[in-house]
Amino acid sequence: MQHVSPGLPDSELDRLVDTDELSTVGADRRRTAAGPRLSWASAQPFVSRPRAEERLDAEVRVPGWRALVGGYVRRAFVLDTLAALGAAVLVVLGSHASASTTVWVAATAVVLLVLVAVFRGYDRRGVGNGPAEFQALLRACLSAAAAVALASVALGTTLPRLPVGAFLLVVTPAAALGRYLLRRRLHGRRHEGVAMARTLVVGDAASAHRLVTDLRNASHHGYRVVGLCLPSVDDAPPQDGVPTLGAYADVPQVAYDQRIDVVIVTGGDLAGDALRRLSWALGRVGADLVVEPGLVEVLGPRLQLRPTAGLTLLEVETAPPGGRLIAKSLLDHALGAVLLAAAAPVIAGAALAVRLNSPGPAFYRQTRIGVDGRRFTMWKLRSMYVDADARREALLAESDRDGLMFKMHDDPRVTSVGRLLRRYSVDELPQLWNVVRGDMSLVGPRPPLPVEVDAYRDQVFRRLRVRPGLTGLWQVSGRSDLSWDESVRLDLRYVDNWSVAMDLLILWKTGRAVLGSSGAY
């Protein structure tokens, strides 16, 4: 395991803990700069902030961020309760359950709702975070099944397994669907600039610019950057239109004056005791403190806090646990076999259409590179004329893609039937056979050609650390419309952070991407 520990540089912030100093700080430290001049002389003494729902945003007159987040959590609880109630009524009436069975089903519903809260399914910090919400629901469902089973043993009674199991099988997807619709509504409002947390970014100019860009590109997470605090107000601000509101020593006062909801520290200049004292000061202001640790593309499942010797160590998982690998393999083989059986009639019909549309075999075989550089034969339905490979060299200059991948919007080698098959990814269904064989996974990076691997440089080789997938982050994020660099970034993000829950979420999103046929040609 790799451990990352923050440093302990001192800072002017150690003088900002006292309330009087917080309200009068800075006249001697202020410097005239291109940024706006702060009116420290008129700063009010620090008192409790107005309640979020009573504050009006200076730009958009909407309820406060915290009020909207609280509303989301309340609606999520109501939807979960309605799903549990509906599933319980359906099971009880459908099975003509006895009084004791009805009690067990009702008790399971109550236990389920309590466990969703225990697994932080109603935590405002996870609002709008789909994987976290769905994981909380799934864990609560499994734990509820175990809890009622143990309760029946402890009470010496017989558990009505079939009604209880049916209830859990009905309520889990129903609650997940409610959360999904609620999250889509929240993301839509955030794209319109509503339900956004007023955010202050603190750090050096380069780190602040990178963070501001990332937050703007992911507005559905709910951060709207209203200003920066740089090491000095004389520092050149990033070229992104966000004003510089002060220096590091000014953070608490800026947070109060600007009614900041969240302060994000980036760049590593503030750490250790300085961050501790900043958290004290922001606690008086009522703003949340978020620290960006500088780990690129490392997501939550790989991170764990480890308190040691008075320090907070951040443990980074460097290799997936064996149990997760086994679970992924079982998912691939079991679900892959089911999907292959279900898709067999579609594959047969499409194969017949290919043969009738153009001369040549119905299926196309191609050598691809799999996990750790192993070669395998990948199967597809033929969507091009039989001489397509021979004509590829002549068309390379007309590729619509940058980097190593070759794609054309109007590729003359594609047949009329092949164009329809590609639009809905039907030509890729035979790859389910590769999944069952173990050459590929249901979810993973795109399987590269040998000529592409020969041109790989540096970190791109890490794409070969996992089995290539039938679908992946690249499939649900734009498909062929993505640039080469963006495709590599998404593949590396998956390799570094994959989990069974992420695989299930990607499979869910793949259906939407395929039906929408976006980026397919």
C-alpha positions as CSV (number, residue, x, y, z in Angstrom):
1,M,0.0,0.0,0.0
2,Q,1.1,3.6,-0.7
3,H,0.6,6.1,2.1
4,V,0.3,9.9,1.5
5,S,0.8,12.1,4.5
6,P,0.3,15.9,4.4
7,G,3.3,18.1,5.3
8,L,3.3,20.6,8.3
9,P,4.3,24.1,7.0
10,D,3.4,27.0,9.3
11,S,1.1,29.8,8.0
12,E,-0.3,33.1,8.9
13,L,-3.6,31.3,9.5
14,D,-2.5,30.4,13.0
15,R,-3.3,34.0,14.0
16,L,-6.9,33.8,12.7
17,V,-8.5,31.6,15.3
18,D,-9.5,34.4,17.7
19,T,-12.9,35.9,16.8
20,D,-11.8,39.5,17.2
21,E,-8.8,39.0,14.9
22,L,-10.9,37.2,12.3
23,S,-13.2,40.3,12.1
24,T,-10.4,42.9,11.9
25,V,-7.6,41.0,10.1
26,G,-5.6,42.3,7.2
27,A,-5.4,46.0,6.8
28,D,-1.6,45.9,7.2
29,R,-1.4,42.8,5.0
30,R,-3.6,44.0,2.2
31,R,-1.9,44.9,-1.0
32,T,-3.4,46.7,-4.0
33,A,-3.8,44.3,-6.9
34,A,-5.7,43.8,-10.1
35,G,-8.4,41.9,-8.1
36,P,-11.2,43.7,-6.3
37,R,-10.4,45.6,-3.1
38,L,-11.9,44.1,0.1
39,S,-13.6,46.4,2.6
40,W,-12.1,45.0,5.8
41,A,-13.0,48.2,7.8
42,S,-16.7,47.6,7.3
43,A,-16.6,43.9,8.1
44,Q,-19.1,42.9,10.7
45,P,-18.2,40.9,13.8
46,F,-18.5,37.2,13.3
47,V,-21.9,35.9,14.3
48,S,-24.0,33.0,13.2
49,R,-24.6,32.9,9.5
50,P,-28.1,33.4,8.2
51,R,-29.9,30.2,7.6
52,A,-29.3,28.9,4.1
53,E,-32.9,29.0,3.1
54,E,-33.1,32.7,4.1
55,R,-30.1,33.7,2.0
56,L,-30.5,35.0,-1.5
57,D,-27.8,34.4,-4.1
58,A,-26.6,37.7,-5.6
59,E,-26.8,36.3,-9.1
60,V,-29.8,33.9,-9.0
61,R,-32.6,34.3,-6.5
62,V,-33.2,30.7,-5.5
63,P,-33.3,28.9,-2.2
64,G,-30.0,28.3,-0.5
65,W,-27.8,25.3,-1.5
66,R,-28.2,23.6,1.8
67,A,-32.0,23.9,1.7
68,L,-32.1,22.3,-1.8
69,V,-29.8,19.6,-0.7
70,G,-31.9,19.0,2.3
71,G,-35.0,18.8,0.1
72,Y,-33.3,16.2,-2.1
73,V,-32.5,14.0,1.0
74,R,-36.1,14.3,2.2
75,R,-37.5,13.4,-1.2
76,A,-35.1,10.4,-1.4
77,F,-36.4,9.2,1.9
78,V,-40.0,9.6,0.8
79,L,-39.4,7.7,-2.4
80,D,-37.6,4.9,-0.6
81,T,-40.5,4.7,1.9
82,L,-43.1,4.6,-1.0
83,A,-41.1,1.9,-2.8
84,A,-40.9,-0.2,0.4
85,L,-44.6,0.3,1.1
86,G,-45.6,-0.5,-2.5
87,A,-43.4,-3.6,-2.6
88,A,-44.8,-4.8,0.8
89,V,-48.4,-4.4,-0.3
90,L,-47.7,-6.1,-3.6
91,V,-46.1,-9.1,-1.9
92,V,-48.7,-9.4,0.9
93,L,-51.7,-9.2,-1.4
94,G,-50.1,-11.2,-4.2
95,S,-49.2,-14.1,-1.9
96,H,-52.3,-13.9,0.4
97,A,-49.9,-13.7,3.3
98,S,-50.8,-14.6,6.8
99,A,-50.6,-12.2,9.7
100,S,-47.2,-13.4,10.8
101,T,-45.8,-13.2,7.2
102,T,-47.2,-9.6,6.9
103,V,-45.4,-8.7,10.1
104,W,-42.1,-10.2,8.8
105,V,-42.4,-8.3,5.5
106,A,-43.2,-5.0,7.3
107,A,-40.3,-5.5,9.7
108,T,-38.0,-6.1,6.7
109,A,-39.2,-2.9,5.2
110,V,-38.4,-0.9,8.4
111,V,-35.0,-2.6,8.7
112,L,-34.2,-1.8,5.1
113,L,-34.9,1.9,5.5
114,V,-32.9,2.1,8.7
115,L,-29.9,0.3,7.0
116,V,-30.1,2.7,4.0
117,A,-29.5,5.5,6.5
118,V,-26.7,3.5,8.2
119,F,-25.0,3.1,4.9
120,R,-25.2,6.9,4.4
121,G,-27.9,6.7,1.7
122,Y,-29.3,10.0,3.1
123,D,-26.0,11.8,3.6
124,R,-26.1,15.2,2.1
125,R,-22.5,14.9,1.1
126,G,-23.4,12.1,-1.3
127,V,-26.3,14.0,-2.9
128,G,-26.4,13.4,-6.7
129,N,-23.6,10.8,-6.5
130,G,-25.2,7.9,-8.3
131,P,-22.8,5.0,-7.5
132,A,-22.7,5.9,-3.7
133,E,-26.5,6.1,-3.5
134,F,-27.0,2.8,-5.4
135,Q,-24.3,1.1,-3.3
136,A,-26.1,2.2,-0.2
137,L,-29.3,0.6,-1.5
138,L,-27.7,-2.6,-2.5
139,R,-25.8,-3.0,0.8
140,A,-28.9,-2.2,2.8
141,C,-30.9,-4.9,0.8
142,L,-28.2,-7.6,1.5
143,S,-27.8,-6.6,5.1
144,A,-31.6,-6.5,5.7
145,A,-31.8,-10.1,4.4
146,A,-29.1,-11.2,6.8
147,A,-30.6,-9.2,9.7
148,V,-34.1,-10.7,9.4
149,A,-32.6,-14.2,9.0
150,L,-30.6,-13.8,12.2
151,A,-33.7,-12.4,14.0
152,S,-35.8,-15.4,13.1
153,V,-33.1,-17.7,14.5
154,A,-32.8,-15.6,17.7
155,L,-36.6,-15.7,18.2
156,G,-36.9,-19.3,17.3
157,T,-39.5,-18.7,14.6
158,T,-39.7,-19.7,10.9
159,L,-38.8,-17.0,8.5
160,P,-41.1,-16.8,5.4
161,R,-38.2,-16.8,3.0
162,L,-40.2,-16.6,-0.2
163,P,-42.3,-13.4,0.7
164,V,-39.3,-11.7,2.3
165,G,-37.0,-12.5,-0.7
166,A,-39.7,-11.3,-3.1
167,F,-40.1,-8.1,-1.2
168,L,-36.4,-7.4,-1.4
169,L,-36.2,-8.3,-5.1
170,V,-39.1,-5.8,-5.8
171,V,-38.1,-2.9,-3.5
172,T,-34.4,-2.7,-4.5
173,P,-34.9,-1.9,-8.2
174,A,-38.0,0.3,-7.4
175,A,-36.0,2.4,-4.9
176,A,-33.1,2.5,-7.3
177,L,-35.3,3.8,-10.1
178,G,-36.8,6.5,-7.8
179,R,-33.2,7.6,-6.9
180,Y,-32.2,7.6,-10.6
181,L,-35.1,9.9,-11.6
182,L,-34.5,12.2,-8.6
183,R,-30.8,12.4,-9.5
184,R,-31.6,13.2,-13.1
185,R,-33.8,16.1,-12.0
186,L,-31.1,17.4,-9.7
187,H,-28.5,17.3,-12.4
188,G,-30.8,19.1,-14.7
189,R,-31.3,21.9,-12.2
190,R,-27.6,22.1,-11.6
191,H,-26.9,22.4,-15.3
192,E,-29.3,25.4,-15.2
193,G,-27.2,26.9,-12.3
194,V,-29.6,26.0,-9.5
195,A,-28.7,24.0,-6.4
196,M,-25.1,24.9,-6.7
197,A,-22.8,25.4,-3.7
198,R,-21.0,28.8,-3.7
199,T,-17.4,27.7,-3.8
200,L,-14.1,29.4,-3.0
201,V,-10.9,27.8,-4.4
202,V,-7.7,28.2,-2.4
203,G,-4.3,27.3,-3.8
204,D,-1.6,28.4,-6.2
205,A,-2.6,29.7,-9.6
206,A,-1.9,26.6,-11.7
207,S,-3.7,24.2,-9.3
208,A,-6.6,26.6,-8.9
209,H,-7.0,26.9,-12.7
210,R,-7.0,23.1,-13.1
211,L,-9.6,22.6,-10.4
212,V,-11.8,25.4,-11.7
213,T,-11.7,23.9,-15.2
214,D,-12.6,20.4,-13.8
215,L,-15.5,21.7,-11.7
216,R,-16.9,23.6,-14.7
217,N,-16.8,20.5,-16.8
218,A,-18.7,18.6,-14.1
219,S,-21.4,21.0,-13.1
220,H,-23.7,18.1,-12.1
221,H,-21.6,17.7,-8.9
222,G,-22.9,21.1,-7.7
223,Y,-19.9,23.4,-7.3
224,R,-20.0,27.0,-8.6
225,V,-16.7,28.7,-8.2
226,V,-17.3,32.4,-7.3
227,G,-13.7,33.3,-6.4
228,L,-10.1,32.4,-5.7
229,C,-7.6,33.0,-2.8
230,L,-4.0,32.7,-4.0
231,P,-0.8,32.8,-2.0
232,S,-0.7,36.6,-2.7
233,V,-3.2,38.9,-4.2
234,D,-0.4,40.1,-6.5
235,D,-0.2,36.6,-8.1
236,A,-1.4,36.4,-11.7
237,P,-4.9,34.9,-11.6
238,P,-5.8,32.0,-13.9
239,Q,-7.3,33.0,-17.2
240,D,-10.7,31.5,-16.5
241,G,-12.8,34.6,-15.5
242,V,-12.9,33.8,-11.8
243,P,-11.9,36.9,-9.7
244,T,-9.1,36.7,-7.1
245,L,-10.8,37.8,-3.8
246,G,-7.8,37.6,-1.4
247,A,-4.7,35.9,-0.2
248,Y,-4.4,32.8,2.1
249,A,-4.7,35.0,5.2
250,D,-8.0,36.4,3.9
251,V,-9.8,33.1,3.4
252,P,-12.1,33.2,6.5
253,Q,-13.1,36.8,5.9
254,V,-13.7,36.2,2.2
255,A,-15.8,33.1,3.0
256,Y,-18.0,35.3,5.4
257,D,-18.3,38.3,3.0
258,Q,-19.1,36.2,-0.1
259,R,-21.5,33.8,1.7
260,I,-19.3,30.8,0.7
261,D,-20.8,27.3,1.2
262,V,-17.6,25.3,0.4
263,V,-13.9,26.1,0.5
264,I,-11.7,23.8,-1.6
265,V,-8.0,23.8,-0.9
266,T,-5.7,22.6,-3.7
267,G,-2.1,22.6,-4.6
268,G,-0.6,21.5,-1.3
269,D,0.6,24.9,-0.1
270,L,-1.7,24.7,2.9
271,A,-1.3,21.5,5.0
272,G,-0.9,20.2,8.5
273,D,-1.5,22.7,11.3
274,A,-2.5,25.4,8.9
275,L,-5.4,23.3,7.6
276,R,-6.4,22.4,11.1
277,R,-6.6,26.1,12.1
278,L,-8.4,27.0,8.8
279,S,-11.1,24.4,9.7
280,W,-11.6,26.1,13.0
281,A,-12.0,29.5,11.4
282,L,-14.4,28.2,8.7
283,G,-16.4,26.4,11.4
284,R,-17.2,29.9,12.8
285,V,-18.2,31.1,9.4
286,G,-20.3,28.1,8.6
287,A,-18.5,27.0,5.4
288,D,-17.4,23.4,4.6
289,L,-13.7,22.6,4.1
290,V,-12.7,20.2,1.3
291,V,-9.1,19.3,0.6
292,E,-8.0,18.2,-2.9
293,P,-5.1,15.7,-2.2
294,G,-3.5,16.0,-5.6
295,L,-4.2,12.3,-6.5
296,V,-5.1,12.3,-10.2
297,E,-7.9,9.9,-11.3
298,V,-8.0,8.0,-8.0
299,L,-11.6,7.5,-6.9
300,G,-13.2,6.8,-3.5
301,P,-13.1,2.9,-3.4
302,R,-9.2,3.0,-3.5
303,L,-8.9,5.5,-0.7
304,Q,-9.0,5.0,3.0
305,L,-8.1,7.3,5.9
306,R,-5.7,5.8,8.4
307,P,-5.1,7.8,11.6
308,T,-1.5,7.2,12.8
309,A,0.6,8.9,15.4
310,G,-1.7,12.0,15.4
311,L,-1.5,12.2,11.6
312,T,-4.2,11.5,9.0
313,L,-2.6,9.2,6.5
314,L,-4.3,8.6,3.2
315,E,-4.0,4.9,2.1
316,V,-4.1,4.3,-1.6
317,E,-5.0,0.8,-2.8
318,T,-2.3,-0.2,-5.4
319,A,-3.8,-3.6,-6.4
320,P,-7.5,-4.8,-6.3
321,P,-8.3,-7.4,-3.7
322,G,-8.6,-11.0,-4.8
323,G,-12.2,-11.2,-3.9
324,R,-13.1,-8.4,-6.2
325,L,-11.3,-10.1,-9.1
326,I,-13.2,-13.3,-8.4
327,A,-16.5,-11.4,-8.3
328,K,-15.8,-9.7,-11.6
329,S,-14.9,-13.0,-13.2
330,L,-18.1,-14.7,-12.0
331,L,-20.1,-11.7,-13.2
332,D,-18.5,-11.9,-16.7
333,H,-19.1,-15.7,-17.1
334,A,-22.6,-15.9,-15.6
335,L,-24.0,-12.7,-17.1
336,G,-22.1,-13.1,-20.3
337,A,-23.6,-16.6,-20.8
338,V,-27.1,-15.3,-20.1
339,L,-26.7,-12.4,-22.5
340,L,-25.2,-14.6,-25.2
341,A,-28.2,-17.0,-25.0
342,A,-30.6,-14.1,-25.1
343,A,-28.8,-12.5,-28.1
344,A,-28.5,-15.7,-30.1
345,P,-31.7,-15.1,-32.2
346,V,-30.6,-11.5,-32.9
347,I,-27.2,-12.6,-33.9
348,A,-28.6,-15.3,-36.2
349,G,-31.0,-12.8,-37.9
350,A,-28.3,-10.2,-38.3
351,A,-25.9,-12.8,-39.8
352,L,-28.5,-13.8,-42.4
353,A,-29.0,-10.1,-43.3
354,V,-25.2,-9.6,-43.7
355,R,-25.0,-12.6,-46.0
356,L,-27.9,-11.4,-48.2
357,N,-26.6,-7.8,-48.3
358,S,-23.1,-8.4,-49.6
359,P,-20.9,-11.4,-50.6
360,G,-18.6,-12.8,-48.0
361,P,-18.9,-14.5,-44.5
362,A,-21.3,-13.3,-41.9
363,F,-18.7,-13.1,-39.2
364,Y,-15.5,-11.2,-39.1
365,R,-12.4,-12.3,-37.1
366,Q,-9.7,-10.0,-36.0
367,T,-6.6,-10.3,-33.8
368,R,-6.7,-8.0,-30.8
369,I,-4.5,-7.5,-27.8
370,G,-5.9,-8.6,-24.4
371,V,-4.7,-8.5,-20.8
372,D,-0.9,-8.3,-20.3
373,G,-0.4,-8.2,-24.0
374,R,-1.9,-11.6,-24.9
375,R,-3.3,-12.0,-28.4
376,F,-6.8,-13.3,-29.0
377,T,-9.2,-13.6,-31.9
378,M,-12.2,-11.2,-31.5
379,W,-15.5,-12.0,-33.2
380,K,-17.8,-9.5,-34.8
381,L,-20.6,-9.5,-37.3
382,R,-19.2,-8.3,-40.6
383,S,-20.2,-4.7,-41.2
384,M,-17.8,-3.9,-44.1
385,Y,-17.0,-5.3,-47.5
386,V,-14.6,-8.2,-47.6
387,D,-11.8,-6.0,-49.0
388,A,-12.1,-3.4,-46.2
389,D,-8.7,-4.2,-44.6
390,A,-6.9,-3.8,-47.9
391,R,-8.5,-0.4,-48.5
392,R,-7.7,0.9,-45.0
393,E,-4.2,2.3,-45.8
394,A,-5.6,4.4,-48.6
395,L,-8.2,6.0,-46.2
396,L,-5.9,6.7,-43.2
397,A,-5.5,10.4,-44.2
398,E,-9.3,10.9,-44.1
399,S,-9.7,9.6,-40.5
400,D,-12.0,11.6,-38.3
401,R,-10.1,10.7,-35.2
402,D,-6.8,11.9,-33.8
403,G,-4.2,9.6,-32.3
404,L,-3.9,5.9,-33.1
405,M,-7.5,5.0,-33.7
406,F,-9.0,5.1,-37.3
407,K,-12.6,6.1,-37.7
408,M,-14.7,7.8,-40.4
409,H,-18.2,9.2,-40.2
410,D,-18.9,8.1,-43.8
411,D,-16.6,5.2,-44.3
412,P,-17.1,3.9,-47.9
413,R,-16.1,0.4,-46.7
414,V,-19.3,0.0,-44.6
415,T,-22.2,-1.8,-46.1
416,S,-25.8,-0.6,-45.8
417,V,-26.7,-3.4,-43.4
418,G,-23.4,-2.8,-41.6
419,R,-24.3,0.8,-41.0
420,L,-27.5,-0.2,-39.2
421,L,-25.7,-2.9,-37.2
422,R,-23.1,-0.4,-36.1
423,R,-25.7,2.3,-35.2
424,Y,-27.1,0.0,-32.4
425,S,-23.9,-2.0,-31.8
426,V,-25.4,-5.2,-32.9
427,D,-22.2,-6.1,-34.8
428,E,-20.5,-6.4,-31.4
429,L,-22.8,-9.0,-29.9
430,P,-20.7,-12.0,-31.0
431,Q,-18.0,-10.6,-28.6
432,L,-20.1,-12.1,-25.9
433,W,-18.5,-15.4,-26.9
434,N,-15.1,-13.8,-26.2
435,V,-16.5,-12.8,-22.8
436,V,-17.6,-16.4,-22.0
437,R,-14.3,-17.8,-23.1
438,G,-12.4,-15.3,-20.9
439,D,-10.6,-13.4,-23.6
440,M,-12.7,-10.3,-22.7
441,S,-14.7,-8.8,-19.9
442,L,-18.2,-7.3,-20.1
443,V,-16.7,-4.0,-19.0
444,G,-13.1,-2.8,-19.6
445,P,-10.9,-0.7,-22.0
446,R,-11.4,-1.0,-25.7
447,P,-9.5,-4.0,-27.2
448,P,-6.7,-2.5,-29.2
449,L,-5.2,-3.7,-32.5
450,P,-1.6,-5.0,-32.5
451,V,-0.5,-2.0,-34.6
452,E,-1.9,0.4,-32.0
453,V,-0.1,-1.4,-29.1
454,D,3.2,-1.1,-31.1
455,A,2.7,2.7,-31.0
456,Y,1.9,2.9,-27.3
457,R,4.1,5.1,-25.2
458,D,4.5,5.6,-21.4
459,Q,1.3,5.3,-19.4
460,V,-0.9,4.1,-22.2
461,F,0.5,0.5,-21.6
462,R,-1.5,0.4,-18.4
463,R,-4.6,-0.1,-20.5
464,L,-3.4,-3.7,-20.8
465,R,-3.5,-4.4,-17.1
466,V,-7.1,-5.6,-17.2
467,R,-9.1,-7.6,-19.8
468,P,-10.6,-5.5,-22.6
469,G,-14.3,-5.0,-22.4
470,L,-17.4,-5.3,-24.6
471,T,-18.3,-1.9,-23.2
472,G,-16.6,0.7,-21.0
473,L,-16.4,4.3,-19.9
474,W,-15.5,5.2,-23.5
475,Q,-18.7,3.6,-24.6
476,V,-21.0,5.5,-22.2
477,S,-19.1,8.8,-22.6
478,G,-19.3,9.5,-26.3
479,R,-18.1,6.4,-28.1
480,S,-16.4,7.3,-31.4
481,D,-16.9,11.1,-30.8
482,L,-14.2,11.1,-28.2
483,S,-10.6,12.3,-28.9
484,W,-7.7,9.8,-28.5
485,D,-6.5,11.5,-25.4
486,E,-9.9,11.5,-23.8
487,S,-10.3,7.8,-24.7
488,V,-7.0,7.0,-23.0
489,R,-7.9,9.1,-20.0
490,L,-11.2,7.2,-19.5
491,D,-9.6,3.8,-20.0
492,L,-6.9,4.6,-17.4
493,R,-9.5,5.9,-15.0
494,Y,-11.3,2.6,-15.3
495,V,-8.1,0.5,-14.9
496,D,-7.2,2.4,-11.8
497,N,-10.6,2.4,-10.1
498,W,-12.8,-0.4,-11.4
499,S,-15.2,-2.2,-9.1
500,V,-18.2,-4.6,-9.6
501,A,-20.5,-1.7,-8.7
502,M,-18.9,0.5,-11.4
503,D,-19.2,-2.4,-13.9
504,L,-23.0,-2.7,-13.2
505,L,-23.4,1.1,-13.5
506,I,-21.6,1.1,-16.9
507,L,-23.7,-1.8,-18.2
508,W,-26.8,0.2,-17.2
509,K,-25.5,3.3,-19.0
510,T,-24.5,1.3,-22.1
511,G,-28.1,0.5,-22.8
512,R,-28.9,4.2,-22.9
513,A,-25.9,5.0,-25.1
514,V,-26.7,2.2,-27.6
515,L,-30.4,3.1,-27.8
516,G,-29.5,6.7,-28.3
517,S,-26.9,5.6,-30.9
518,S,-24.7,8.7,-30.0
519,G,-21.2,8.6,-31.3
520,A,-21.8,5.3,-33.3
521,Y,-20.5,5.2,-36.9
